[in-house]
Amino acid sequence: MEKGSWIHEFFLERVPPFSLFSRFKALILQLVIMEIIGLLCVIVFSLPIRSAIMGSAAILAVVVWSAIAHRMSLPIKRAKLPENPNDRDTVSKYRRLIFSKRHYEAIAGTIFAILLIFYIFFLGEQNLTFWLGSKIPVLPLGLGFLLLWEVSYRVGLGLWISLLALLRSSWLRKTVRERGGYVPYGSLDYLEDMDLRNMAMAFPTFLLIPLTLSDIALLLILLGIVVSIVTLSAISIFRLRQIPLYPDKIKELLKNGKFAYFGTSDENGQTHITPLIFVFDGRSVFIVTSKISKKLKNLQENPHAAVLIDVRDLENPTDNRAALLRGKTTTYSVFHALAHPIQMLRLRRLFQQKYPKYVKKYDERMDELPEAWRTALFIHRTLVRVDVEDMVYWEKAKVLQIPT
C-alpha cells in the first residue's frame, strides 16, 4: 500500500475506475455507484422507502467524510517541518503515526464496527427491522454491514486523528517549554488548520441521525462521537496556542511599538514604503489602510509585505531595538468580517486601547477628513493581516569609528 496514505485514499488512487479520475470526480463516482447499488436493492427486494432514505444518508456521510479527510491529509504531507531538531522530531513522529503502515485508523474503525455489530445483534435487534423491514434478505443485509464498516472506518479515522492531534500538541508544547524557545508561526499554522478541519469530521455524523430514530442509544453514541472529536481537536488547538510563536523581544515590540514601516512591491518589483499604525493579536500583525492607497494596489498584485518596527532613544540613536517581519498578507472583505465577527470586535478594541486619542479624534472629525483618510471600514478603508513567515531582530547599533 502507498506510503503516507489512508486505506480509503489507496482505494481511490489505485482501484479502477476511481483511479482514472481526479479526487473530486472519484468521490462523486463513488457516491453515484453506491447510490445505484442501494436503490437497486430497495427495488429488487421491495425494501421500505425509509431504507432508501437512510442508506442515502449514510452513503452521503461516507463521501463527505472522505472529502474532508483528503483536505486534511494534503497539508500534512506537503508542509515543511520545523527547523528546530526537537520540534522536527516531534512533528515527524506525528506524521509517522497518522500515516502508519499499520493503519491504526482502520484498527480503531474495525473495533468500533465490531462493538456496533455486537450491540445491534444482541441488544438492538429492532434496528435491523427499522432499517431493512420485517423480512431481511441476505444480500441487502451484507451490503448494509459493508456500509456500516465504511461508516465505522471513518469514525475511527476521525477519533484517531483527534487523539493524535492532542498528543502532538502536548508533545510539542512540552518540547518548546523545556528548551525555553518558540516555534515560528509558519511551522504551526497548518497544524491548527488541520485541527479545525478535523472538527468538521464530526458533523457528517449528523447525517446518520435518521438511522437512530428507533434507538436512543445509537443517537447517544453519535452525539458522543461528535463531542469527542470536537473536544479533542479544541484542546489540541488550545495547547498549540500556548506555544510561543515569537521571541519575547519581538513580541514586546509588536505589542508596545507605536509605529511601523510597511513595505510592499508591485508585480514589477517597484517598492513602496509608508509609516503607519498597527496592532498585534498574538499571532498576526494587522493594519488598516485606505481602499485607494498605493500599498493596497500593490498587495493586490503581490500579497507579500514587510513590516519594520524601530524603537530608539532620540538622544542616543544607537540605543535602538528593531524587528523586521516578512510574510504573506490577507486583505479582509465584508465577507471576512461577517464570518469572523468576534475577531473584528477584538481588533477594534486593540486599536482603541493602543491609540485611544487617534481613534477618538478620527471618529469625531470624520466628515472633515479627505476621503482617503476616513476610517469607515470597508467603505473608505480596509483591514490587512500579515501572517509572518520570517523575522529578524537587532538592538544596540554599534557606533562606527571613521578614521580621519
C-alpha positions in Angstrom: 0.0 0.0 0.0 1.3 3.5 -0.8 3.3 5.1 1.9 1.5 8.0 3.5 -2.0 7.1 2.5 -5.1 6.1 4.5 -7.0 3.0 3.3 -9.8 4.9 1.6 -7.2 7.1 -0.2 -5.4 4.0 -1.5 -8.8 2.7 -2.8 -9.5 5.9 -4.7 -5.9 6.3 -6.0 -5.3 2.7 -7.1 -8.6 0.9 -7.8 -10.2 1.4 -11.3 -12.4 3.2 -12.3 -11.8 5.6 -9.4 -8.1 5.9 -10.1 -8.8 7.2 -13.6 -10.3 10.5 -12.2 -9.3 13.4 -10.0 -10.1 13.0 -6.3 -13.3 15.1 -6.5 -14.6 13.2 -9.5 -13.7 9.9 -7.9 -15.7 10.8 -4.8 -18.7 11.8 -7.0 -18.4 8.5 -8.8 -18.2 6.6 -5.5 -21.4 8.4 -4.4 -23.2 7.6 -7.6 -22.2 3.9 -7.7 -23.1 3.3 -4.1 -26.5 5.1 -4.6 -27.3 3.0 -7.6 -26.5 -0.3 -5.8 -28.5 0.8 -2.8 -31.6 1.9 -4.9 -31.4 -1.4 -6.9 -31.5 -3.3 -3.6 -34.6 -1.3 -2.5 -36.4 -2.0 -5.8 -35.4 -5.7 -6.2 -36.0 -6.8 -2.6 -39.0 -4.4 -2.1 -37.5 -2.7 0.9 -39.3 0.1 2.7 -38.8 3.7 1.3 -37.1 4.6 4.6 -34.4 2.1 3.7 -33.5 4.2 0.6 -33.6 7.4 2.7 -31.4 6.1 5.5 -29.0 4.3 3.1 -28.6 7.5 1.0 -27.9 9.5 4.2 -25.2 7.0 5.3 -23.6 7.0 1.8 -23.5 10.8 1.7 -21.9 10.8 5.1 -19.2 8.4 4.0 -18.4 10.5 0.9 -18.4 13.8 2.8 -16.0 12.3 5.4 -13.7 11.1 2.6 -13.6 14.6 1.1 -12.8 16.3 4.4 -10.1 13.7 5.2 -8.5 14.4 1.8 -8.4 18.1 2.5 -6.7 17.3 5.8 -4.1 14.9 4.5 -2.6 17.1 1.8 -1.3 19.9 4.1 0.3 17.3 6.4 2.1 15.6 3.6 3.3 18.9 1.9 4.1 21.1 4.9 7.7 22.0 5.8 8.9 20.5 9.0 10.1 22.9 11.8 13.8 23.8 11.7 14.5 23.0 15.4 15.6 19.3 15.6 13.5 18.5 18.6 10.4 20.2 17.1 11.1 18.4 13.8 11.3 15.0 15.5 8.0 15.6 17.3 6.1 16.5 14.1 7.8 13.7 12.2 6.7 11.2 14.9 3.2 12.6 14.5 3.3 12.1 10.7 4.6 8.6 11.1 1.7 7.7 13.4 -1.0 9.3 11.4 0.1 7.7 8.1 1.4 4.5 9.7 1.6 1.3 7.6 -0.1 -0.4 10.4 -3.2 1.8 9.8 -4.2 2.4 13.3 -7.3 4.4 12.0 -8.5 1.1 10.4 -7.9 -0.8 13.7 -10.0 1.9 15.6 -12.7 1.7 12.9 -12.8 -2.1 13.0 -13.1 -2.2 16.8 -15.9 0.4 16.6 -17.7 -1.7 13.9 -17.4 -5.0 15.9 -18.8 -3.3 19.0 -21.6 -1.8 17.0 -22.5 -5.1 15.3 -22.5 -6.9 18.7 -24.8 -4.2 20.0 -27.2 -4.5 17.0 -27.4 -8.3 17.2 -27.7 -8.8 20.9 -29.1 -5.5 22.3 -30.7 -3.6 19.5 -32.3 -6.1 17.2 -35.1 -3.7 16.4 -32.7 -1.6 14.4 -32.4 -4.2 11.7 -36.2 -4.3 11.3 -36.3 -0.5 11.2 -33.6 -0.2 8.6 -34.5 -3.2 6.3 -38.1 -4.2 7.1 -39.6 -7.2 8.8 -38.2 -9.7 6.2 -34.4 -9.1 5.9 -32.8 -10.5 2.7 -29.3 -11.7 2.9 -27.8 -9.5 0.2 -29.1 -6.2 1.5 -28.0 -7.3 5.0 -24.5 -7.9 3.7 -24.3 -4.6 1.9 -25.7 -2.9 4.9 -22.9 -4.2 7.1 -20.4 -3.3 4.5 -21.8 0.3 4.6 -21.7 0.1 8.4 -17.9 -0.7 8.2 -17.4 2.2 5.9 -19.1 4.5 8.4 -17.1 2.9 11.3 -13.8 3.3 9.5 -14.4 7.0 9.1 -15.5 7.3 12.7 -12.3 5.6 13.7 -10.3 7.9 11.4 -11.8 11.0 13.0 -11.3 9.8 16.5 -7.7 8.6 15.8 -6.7 11.9 14.1 -8.3 13.9 17.0 -6.4 11.8 19.7 -3.1 12.1 17.7 -3.6 15.9 17.3 -4.0 16.3 21.1 -0.9 14.2 21.7 1.1 16.1 19.1 0.2 19.5 20.5 1.0 18.3 24.0 4.4 16.8 22.9 5.3 20.0 21.0 4.3 22.3 23.9 6.4 20.3 26.3 9.4 20.3 23.9 9.3 24.0 23.4 8.8 24.7 27.1 11.8 22.5 28.0 14.1 24.4 25.7 12.6 27.8 26.6 12.1 28.8 23.0 9.4 29.4 20.4 8.1 27.9 17.2 7.8 30.3 14.2 4.2 30.9 13.1 4.6 29.2 9.8 5.6 26.0 11.4 2.3 25.7 13.3 -0.4 27.3 11.2 -1.1 24.2 9.1 -1.4 22.1 12.3 -4.1 24.4 13.7 -5.8 24.5 10.3 -5.8 20.7 10.3 -7.4 20.6 13.7 -10.1 23.0 12.6 -10.8 20.7 9.6 -10.8 17.7 11.8 -13.6 19.3 13.8 -15.6 19.3 10.6 -15.1 15.5 10.5 -17.6 15.4 13.4 -20.5 17.0 11.5 -21.3 14.4 8.8 -22.2 12.3 11.8 -25.5 14.3 11.9 -26.4 12.8 8.5 -26.8 9.5 10.3 -29.5 10.7 12.7 -32.3 9.1 10.6 -30.7 5.7 11.3 -31.0 6.2 15.1 -34.7 7.1 15.2 -35.6 3.7 16.6 -32.9 3.6 19.2 -31.9 6.4 21.6 -28.7 4.5 22.5 -27.4 4.9 18.9 -28.3 8.6 18.9 -26.3 9.0 22.1 -23.4 7.2 20.5 -23.5 9.6 17.6 -23.5 12.6 19.8 -20.6 11.1 21.8 -18.6 10.8 18.6 -19.3 14.5 17.8 -18.4 15.6 21.3 -15.2 13.5 21.4 -13.8 14.8 18.0 -14.7 18.4 18.7 -13.4 18.3 22.3 -10.1 16.6 21.4 -9.5 19.0 18.5 -10.4 22.1 20.5 -8.0 21.1 23.3 -5.3 20.5 20.7 -5.8 24.0 19.3 -5.7 25.5 22.8 -2.4 23.8 23.5 -0.9 24.8 20.2 -1.8 28.4 21.0 0.1 28.1 24.3 3.3 27.7 22.3 5.2 31.0 21.8 5.3 32.0 18.1 7.8 34.8 18.6 10.8 35.5 20.7 10.0 37.6 23.8 11.9 40.7 22.5 10.0 40.7 19.2 6.7 40.1 20.9 7.3 43.1 23.2 8.0 45.3 20.1 4.9 44.1 18.4 2.7 44.8 21.5 4.2 48.1 22.5 5.7 49.6 19.4 3.6 52.6 18.2 4.6 52.9 14.6 5.9 50.7 11.8 7.1 51.0 8.3 5.1 48.9 5.9 6.8 47.8 2.7 5.1 46.4 -0.4 6.1 46.0 -4.1 4.0 45.7 -7.3 4.2 42.9 -9.8 7.2 44.7 -11.4 9.2 44.8 -8.2 8.7 48.5 -7.7 8.8 49.1 -3.9 6.7 51.3 -1.7 7.2 52.1 2.0 4.9 54.1 4.3 4.8 54.6 8.1 1.6 53.5 9.8 0.0 52.3 13.0 -0.7 48.6 13.7 -1.9 46.1 16.2 -0.8 42.6 17.1 -3.2 39.9 18.3 -0.6 37.4 19.4 -0.4 35.7 16.1 -0.5 38.2 13.2 0.1 41.9 12.5 -3.0 44.0 11.4 -3.0 47.3 9.6 -5.8 49.5 8.3 -5.3 51.3 5.0 -7.3 53.4 2.5 -9.0 51.5 -0.2 -7.4 53.8 -2.8 -3.9 53.6 -1.3 -0.8 52.5 -3.3 0.0 49.8 -0.8 -3.3 48.1 -1.3 -2.9 48.2 -5.0 0.5 46.6 -4.6 -0.9 43.9 -2.3 -3.5 43.0 -5.0 -0.6 42.4 -7.4 1.8 40.9 -4.9 0.5 39.8 -1.5 3.8 39.7 0.3 4.9 42.5 2.5 7.4 43.6 5.1 6.9 45.3 8.5 9.7 47.2 10.2 9.3 48.3 13.8 12.2 50.5 15.0 12.2 51.9 18.6 15.1 54.2 19.6 16.2 56.8 22.0 16.1 60.2 20.3 19.1 61.4 22.3 21.1 58.2 21.6 20.2 56.8 18.2 22.4 53.8 18.8 20.2 52.7 21.7 17.6 51.0 19.5 15.6 47.9 19.2 14.1 46.8 15.8 12.3 43.9 14.2 11.8 43.2 10.5 8.9 40.8 9.8 8.1 39.4 6.3 5.1 37.5 5.4 2.0 37.0 3.2 -1.0 39.3 3.6 -4.7 38.7 3.6 -6.9 41.7 2.6 -10.2 41.5 4.5 -13.6 42.0 2.8 -17.1 42.4 4.2 -17.4 38.6 4.0 -14.4 38.1 6.2 -16.0 40.4 8.8 -19.3 38.6 8.7 -17.6 35.3 9.0 -15.4 36.4 12.0 -17.4 39.0 14.0 -15.7 38.2 17.3 -12.2 38.8 15.7 -13.4 42.1 14.2 -14.6 43.3 17.6 -11.4 42.3 19.2 -9.2 44.1 16.6 -11.3 47.3 17.0 -10.7 47.1 20.8 -7.0 46.6 20.2 -6.8 49.7 18.1 -8.9 51.7 20.6 -6.7 50.6 23.5 -3.4 51.2 21.7 -4.3 54.5 20.0 -7.2 56.0 22.1 -6.7 59.6 21.2 -6.1 58.8 17.5 -9.2 56.7 17.1 -11.4 59.2 19.1 -10.2 62.2 17.1 -10.8 60.5 13.7 -14.2 59.3 14.7 -15.2 62.8 15.9 -13.9 64.6 12.8 -14.5 62.0 10.1 -16.6 64.4 7.9 -13.8 66.9 7.8 -11.2 64.4 6.6 -10.3 63.7 2.9 -11.8 60.6 1.6 -8.6 58.6 1.7 -8.2 59.4 5.5 -11.8 58.5 6.5 -12.0 55.5 8.8 -15.3 53.8 7.9 -14.1 50.2 7.4 -14.9 48.5 4.1 -16.3 51.8 2.8 -13.2 54.0 2.9 -10.6 51.7 4.5 -9.8 48.0 4.6 -8.1 45.7 7.1 -5.0 43.8 6.1 -3.5 40.9 8.0 0.2 39.9 7.8 1.0 36.3 8.6 4.7 36.3 9.5 6.9 33.8 7.6 10.3 35.0 8.8 11.7 37.7 11.1 14.9 39.4 12.1 15.7 41.3 15.4 18.5 43.6 16.3 19.4 46.0 19.0 22.1 48.4 20.2 23.5 49.6 16.9 27.3 50.0 17.0 28.9 53.4 16.7 31.1 53.5 13.6 34.5 55.0 14.0 35.5 56.8 10.8 39.3 57.3 10.5 40.4 60.9 9.8 
